[in-house]
Amino acid sequence: MKLGILETGEPPAGVKERFGDYPSMFRRLFGEDAYDYSTFDVAGGALPGAVEGCGAYVVTGSSAGVYDALPWIDPLKDFLRSAKGQVPLIGVCFGHQIMAEAFGGKVIQSPKGWGVGLHRYRIEEAQAWMDAAEPVAVPASHQDQVVELPPGARVIGGNDFCPMGMLDYGSDRAISLQLHPEFDPAYAKALIENRRGSRYTDEQADKAVMSYEQPDDRLRVGAWLQRFLESA
């Protein structure tokens, strides 16, 4: 399968050089030889010429907000609307949010503040591409949240901090999640340290870094996403 990665942002300078960009993180998560990967620098103005150019698409995370007045936001929404129901779609973090906005939902900068560190989601509605309905612990890094569901979307996972953390669009063959299964814990901790004192207080940063002493389920969730692509 040709898998298109819609790259909507990049890690901060100094961290990117050590851990690579977001497309490389997804290639490591899924396997370098698992798909015929094609990357599109959406934040740089590049989108696929046609939806059918790839068999499926993944929308990455970004430091941007879906409500930001950036020239590439609306074209990305238009592309996602044209792709919905035509090819499988996966949205991660910002990808989760932009899909919800494009399909008729609402995203805000949450008054709850930053969600950072290893977050545990309960599975509200197990899907055929999951292995089981046990909760998952996966890296989180966000301050925006989906607060209104798009028509036809169902909540399949989340927690009290982020109730709409995983969405399924049913027959439209699209799923999304607020968590970051592509984040290796070493990268997640380096990102926290990069933002210590600016986005996070020392107390928030210390708590988030300590959370990665626990086991995570990022590879399990990565396998879910691959089974979704195969089944969709």
C-alpha positions as CSV (number, residue, x, y, z in Angstrom):
1,M,0.0,0.0,0.0
2,K,1.1,3.5,-0.7
3,L,0.7,5.4,2.5
4,G,0.7,9.2,2.4
5,I,1.9,11.1,5.4
6,L,0.5,14.6,5.6
7,E,3.2,16.4,7.6
8,T,1.7,19.4,9.4
9,G,4.6,20.4,11.6
10,E,8.0,19.4,12.9
11,P,9.8,18.9,16.2
12,P,11.6,21.9,17.7
13,A,15.2,22.7,16.6
14,G,17.7,20.7,18.6
15,V,15.2,17.9,19.2
16,K,14.5,17.2,15.6
17,E,18.2,16.7,14.9
18,R,18.4,13.9,17.5
19,F,15.1,12.1,16.8
20,G,14.1,12.9,13.2
21,D,10.9,14.4,11.9
22,Y,7.3,13.2,12.4
23,P,7.2,11.1,9.2
24,S,10.3,9.2,10.3
25,M,8.6,8.5,13.6
26,F,5.6,7.0,11.9
27,R,7.9,4.9,9.6
28,R,9.7,3.5,12.7
29,L,6.4,2.8,14.4
30,F,4.9,1.0,11.5
31,G,8.1,-0.5,10.0
32,E,10.3,1.1,7.3
33,D,9.3,-1.6,4.8
34,A,5.6,-1.9,5.8
35,Y,4.3,0.6,3.2
36,D,5.4,2.6,0.2
37,Y,5.6,5.9,2.1
38,S,5.1,9.3,0.5
39,T,5.4,12.5,2.6
40,F,3.7,15.7,1.8
41,D,4.9,18.9,3.5
42,V,1.4,20.3,4.1
43,A,2.7,23.1,6.4
44,G,4.9,24.1,3.5
45,G,2.0,24.3,1.1
46,A,2.2,20.8,-0.5
47,L,-0.8,18.5,-0.8
48,P,-1.4,15.4,-2.9
49,G,-2.5,16.2,-6.4
50,A,-5.3,13.7,-6.2
51,V,-6.9,11.7,-3.3
52,E,-6.3,8.5,-5.1
53,G,-2.6,9.1,-5.3
54,C,-2.2,7.1,-2.1
55,G,-4.1,4.2,-0.7
56,A,-4.5,5.8,2.7
57,Y,-3.3,8.9,4.6
58,V,-2.0,9.7,8.1
59,V,-2.2,13.3,9.4
60,T,0.6,14.2,11.8
61,G,0.8,16.4,14.9
62,S,1.7,20.0,14.8
63,S,2.4,22.9,17.1
64,A,-0.3,24.9,15.1
65,G,-3.9,25.1,16.2
66,V,-6.7,24.3,13.8
67,Y,-8.1,27.8,14.4
68,D,-4.9,29.6,13.5
69,A,-5.0,31.9,10.4
70,L,-2.4,29.9,8.5
71,P,-2.6,29.6,4.7
72,W,-2.4,25.8,4.6
73,I,-5.2,25.1,7.1
74,D,-8.2,25.5,4.9
75,P,-6.7,23.7,1.9
76,L,-5.9,20.7,4.3
77,K,-9.6,20.8,5.5
78,D,-10.8,20.7,1.9
79,F,-8.5,17.8,1.0
80,L,-9.7,15.8,4.0
81,R,-13.3,16.4,3.1
82,S,-12.6,15.2,-0.4
83,A,-10.8,12.1,0.9
84,K,-13.4,11.2,3.5
85,G,-15.0,7.9,2.6
86,Q,-12.7,7.5,-0.4
87,V,-9.6,6.2,1.3
88,P,-8.7,5.3,4.9
89,L,-7.7,8.2,7.1
90,I,-5.8,8.3,10.4
91,G,-5.4,11.6,12.4
92,V,-3.0,11.9,15.3
93,C,-3.1,14.8,17.8
94,F,-3.4,17.9,15.4
95,G,-4.5,15.4,12.8
96,H,-7.3,14.3,15.2
97,Q,-8.3,17.9,15.7
98,I,-8.2,19.0,12.0
99,M,-10.2,16.0,10.9
100,A,-12.9,16.8,13.5
101,E,-13.0,20.4,12.4
102,A,-13.1,19.5,8.7
103,F,-15.9,17.1,9.2
104,G,-18.1,19.4,11.2
105,G,-16.9,19.2,14.8
106,K,-15.3,21.9,17.0
107,V,-11.9,22.2,18.6
108,I,-10.8,24.8,21.2
109,Q,-7.8,25.6,23.3
110,S,-8.9,23.8,26.4
111,P,-9.3,25.7,29.7
112,K,-7.9,22.5,31.3
113,G,-4.5,23.5,30.0
114,W,-1.7,21.2,28.8
115,G,-2.0,17.5,28.7
116,V,1.5,16.1,28.7
117,G,3.2,12.9,29.7
118,L,2.0,9.3,29.6
119,H,-1.8,9.4,29.5
120,R,-4.1,6.5,30.0
121,Y,-7.3,6.2,27.9
122,R,-10.2,3.8,28.6
123,I,-11.7,2.1,25.5
124,E,-15.3,3.0,25.4
125,E,-16.2,0.9,22.3
126,A,-13.8,-1.8,21.2
127,Q,-13.3,-2.1,17.4
128,A,-12.5,-5.1,15.3
129,W,-9.0,-3.8,14.6
130,M,-8.2,-3.7,18.3
131,D,-6.8,-6.7,20.1
132,A,-8.7,-6.1,23.4
133,A,-10.6,-3.4,25.2
134,E,-8.1,-2.9,28.0
135,P,-7.0,0.8,28.6
136,V,-3.9,2.1,26.8
137,A,-1.1,4.3,28.1
138,V,0.4,6.5,25.3
139,P,2.3,9.8,25.2
140,A,0.2,12.9,25.1
141,S,1.3,16.5,24.3
142,H,-1.6,18.9,23.6
143,Q,-3.6,21.9,24.9
144,D,-6.3,21.8,22.3
145,Q,-9.2,19.4,22.4
146,V,-12.2,18.3,20.3
147,V,-15.2,19.5,22.3
148,E,-18.0,18.9,19.7
149,L,-18.3,15.7,17.7
150,P,-18.7,15.8,13.9
151,P,-21.8,14.2,12.5
152,G,-21.4,10.5,12.2
153,A,-18.4,10.3,14.6
154,R,-18.4,8.1,17.7
155,V,-16.2,8.3,20.8
156,I,-14.3,5.1,21.1
157,G,-11.8,6.1,23.8
158,G,-10.7,8.9,26.1
159,N,-10.3,9.9,29.7
160,D,-11.7,12.5,32.1
161,F,-9.1,15.1,30.9
162,C,-9.8,14.4,27.2
163,P,-13.2,12.7,26.9
164,M,-13.2,12.8,23.1
165,G,-9.7,11.4,22.8
166,M,-10.4,8.7,20.1
167,L,-13.0,8.9,17.3
168,D,-14.3,6.5,14.7
169,Y,-16.1,7.7,11.6
170,G,-17.6,4.3,10.8
171,S,-18.3,3.6,7.1
172,D,-16.3,6.7,6.1
173,R,-13.1,4.7,7.0
174,A,-11.5,7.3,9.2
175,I,-10.2,7.2,12.8
176,S,-8.3,9.6,14.9
177,L,-6.7,9.9,18.4
178,Q,-5.3,12.7,20.5
179,L,-2.4,10.6,21.7
180,H,1.0,10.1,20.1
181,P,1.8,6.4,19.5
182,E,4.7,7.6,17.2
183,F,6.5,9.3,20.2
184,D,9.3,7.2,21.6
185,P,9.5,7.9,25.3
186,A,13.1,9.3,24.9
187,Y,11.7,11.8,22.3
188,A,8.7,12.6,24.5
189,K,11.0,13.4,27.5
190,A,13.4,15.5,25.3
191,L,10.4,17.5,24.0
192,I,9.3,18.2,27.6
193,E,12.7,19.4,28.5
194,N,12.8,21.6,25.5
195,R,9.5,23.3,26.6
196,R,10.3,23.4,30.3
197,G,9.9,26.9,31.6
198,S,8.1,28.1,28.5
199,R,5.0,25.9,27.9
200,Y,5.3,23.9,31.1
201,T,6.2,24.8,34.7
202,D,8.9,22.8,36.4
203,E,6.3,21.0,38.4
204,Q,4.4,20.0,35.2
205,A,7.6,19.0,33.4
206,D,8.8,16.9,36.3
207,K,5.5,15.1,36.6
208,A,5.3,14.4,32.9
209,V,8.9,13.1,32.7
210,M,8.3,10.8,35.7
211,S,5.2,9.4,34.0
212,Y,7.5,7.7,31.5
213,E,8.9,5.4,34.2
214,Q,5.8,3.4,33.6
215,P,5.3,0.9,30.7
216,D,3.5,2.3,27.6
217,D,1.2,0.8,25.0
218,R,2.4,2.8,22.0
219,L,3.4,-0.3,20.0
220,R,0.1,-1.9,20.7
221,V,-1.8,1.2,19.5
222,G,0.5,1.4,16.4
223,A,-0.5,-2.2,15.6
224,W,-4.1,-1.2,16.0
225,L,-3.6,1.6,13.4
226,Q,-2.0,-0.8,11.0
227,R,-4.9,-3.3,11.4
228,F,-7.3,-0.5,10.7
229,L,-5.5,0.3,7.5
230,E,-5.5,-3.3,6.4
231,S,-9.2,-3.8,7.2
232,A,-10.4,-0.5,5.8
